[in-house]
Amino acid sequence: MAKLISGKELAARVKQEVAQEVQALRQKQITVRLAVIIVGENPASMTYVAGKARDCEACGIESDVIRLPEQTTEAELLERVRACNEDPSVNGLLVQLPLPKHICEKNVIDAIAPEKDVDGFTPVNVGKMVIGESCFLPCTPAGCLEMLRSTGLSMAGKNAVVVGRSNIVGKPMALLLCAQNATVTLCHSRTQDLAEICRRADILVVAVGRERFITGDMVKPGAVVIDVGINRGADGKLHGDVDFEAASEKAAFITPVPGGVGLMTRAMLMRNTLEAAKRQRGQAE
Ligand SMILES: Nc1nc(=O)c2c([nH]1)NC[C@@H]1CN(c3ccc(C(=O)N[C@@H](CCC(=O)O)C(=O)O)cc3)C=[N+]21
């Protein structure tokens, strides 16, 4: 039976550390602030943004949620982004994705000042990550890495399989695992013999967005399984991409959904926001 990697416990620990540092900064009259821009009323996005605002409060980080209507034009949104870039009281800035179809996500991400890009989505931060320079790591893969570290197992030389090649999760996850000296295989919708490849994985990270995509027979006995999926099932509940019950019988460690990677994503955002404030402060001095 697999041990559970609790996103709840790990995220609480990270947030506790962030809260302590934020408090120490406050004693020096330094505040930490995150601006979150959300366009439209996608219910999932609204839930995530509410969660981020709650985490900010728990960490003593000031949060500004800027809610814009669905019909907001790209030019109007870009103007908001620029205003946040120029506002010295804003340390971290993120624009919740997905954006309405009439807005080009690339143009919006490109407009975010890299030093405030706490999502790690701008080309500058992505490029730095690729070459191993200090940067803001994207929150979801960074959270997965923390969960892997929490097992105490070494990643060096292990077979790591990442299923899903999105810019936000799969691709950066593969790079981070590579930096940990794992042997990485990045799989996607065109991969042949996916089950075969998954069965060789000592570390299996899944981010495809399909309920029960990974079945029990695809999990190697003793593997560490990280489930990034968040799917609203026909039962109205949240499910990951992994058949949790079946995979639990094989894996040594597994993350739950809910209560797993999602909570760590938010905790990493808090850490990045604190880091942004410290770096900007360092620049000002
Ligand atoms: N610019 C941008 N940055 C993001 O970081 C970003 C984004 N856009 N778009 C969407 C994805 C998704 N994401 C999640 C964050 C928290 C939970 C989370 O807290 N999940 C809880 C449950 C939440 C619920 O009840 O729905 C859990 O898994 O236990 C999930 C998903 C951030 N994303």
The ligand as a MOL file (V3000), in Angstrom:
LIG
                    3D

  0  0  0     0  0            999 V3000
M  V30 BEGIN CTAB
M  V30 COUNTS 33 36 0 0 0
M  V30 BEGIN ATOM
M  V30 1 N -1.6100 32.0170 -14.3510 0
M  V30 2 C -1.9780 30.8590 -13.8200 0
M  V30 3 N -1.2760 30.3660 -12.7880 0
M  V30 4 C -1.6540 29.1760 -12.2180 0
M  V30 5 O -0.9880 28.7230 -11.2570 0
M  V30 6 C -2.7970 28.4880 -12.7280 0
M  V30 7 C -3.4770 29.0690 -13.8060 0
M  V30 8 N -3.0510 30.2440 -14.3280 0
M  V30 9 N -4.5600 28.4510 -14.3260 0
M  V30 10 C -5.0720 27.2120 -13.7900 0
M  V30 11 C -4.0190 26.3980 -13.0670 0
M  V30 12 C -4.5960 25.4140 -12.0710 0
M  V30 13 N -4.1030 25.8420 -10.7580 0
M  V30 14 C -4.5120 25.3030 -9.5380 0
M  V30 15 C -4.2310 25.9230 -8.3380 0
M  V30 16 C -4.7120 25.4080 -7.1380 0
M  V30 17 C -5.4880 24.2740 -7.1050 0
M  V30 18 C -6.0200 23.7620 -5.8110 0
M  V30 19 O -5.9400 24.4240 -4.8070 0
M  V30 20 N -6.6130 22.5660 -5.7810 0
M  V30 21 C -7.2180 21.9990 -4.5900 0
M  V30 22 C -8.7460 21.9210 -4.6790 0
M  V30 23 C -9.3960 23.1430 -5.2830 0
M  V30 24 C -10.8650 22.8850 -5.6040 0
M  V30 25 O -11.6120 22.5560 -4.6590 0
M  V30 26 O -11.2330 23.0330 -6.7850 0
M  V30 27 C -6.7200 20.5830 -4.3970 0
M  V30 28 O -6.2430 20.0010 -5.3830 0
M  V30 29 O -6.8150 20.0930 -3.2890 0
M  V30 30 C -5.7500 23.6400 -8.2910 0
M  V30 31 C -5.2590 24.1530 -9.4870 0
M  V30 32 C -3.3450 26.9450 -10.9280 0
M  V30 33 N -3.2360 27.2900 -12.2020 0 CHG=1
M  V30 END ATOM
M  V30 BEGIN BOND
M  V30 1 1 1 2
M  V30 2 2 2 3
M  V30 3 1 2 8
M  V30 4 1 3 4
M  V30 5 2 4 5
M  V30 6 1 4 6
M  V30 7 2 6 7
M  V30 8 1 6 33
M  V30 9 1 7 8
M  V30 10 1 7 9
M  V30 11 1 9 10
M  V30 12 1 10 11
M  V30 13 1 11 12
M  V30 14 1 11 33
M  V30 15 1 12 13
M  V30 16 1 13 14
M  V30 17 1 13 32
M  V30 18 1 14 15
M  V30 19 2 14 31
M  V30 20 2 15 16
M  V30 21 1 16 17
M  V30 22 1 17 18
M  V30 23 2 17 30
M  V30 24 2 18 19
M  V30 25 1 18 20
M  V30 26 1 20 21
M  V30 27 1 21 22
M  V30 28 1 21 27
M  V30 29 1 22 23
M  V30 30 1 23 24
M  V30 31 2 24 25
M  V30 32 1 24 26
M  V30 33 2 27 28
M  V30 34 1 27 29
M  V30 35 1 30 31
M  V30 36 2 32 33
M  V30 END BOND
M  V30 END CTAB
M  END
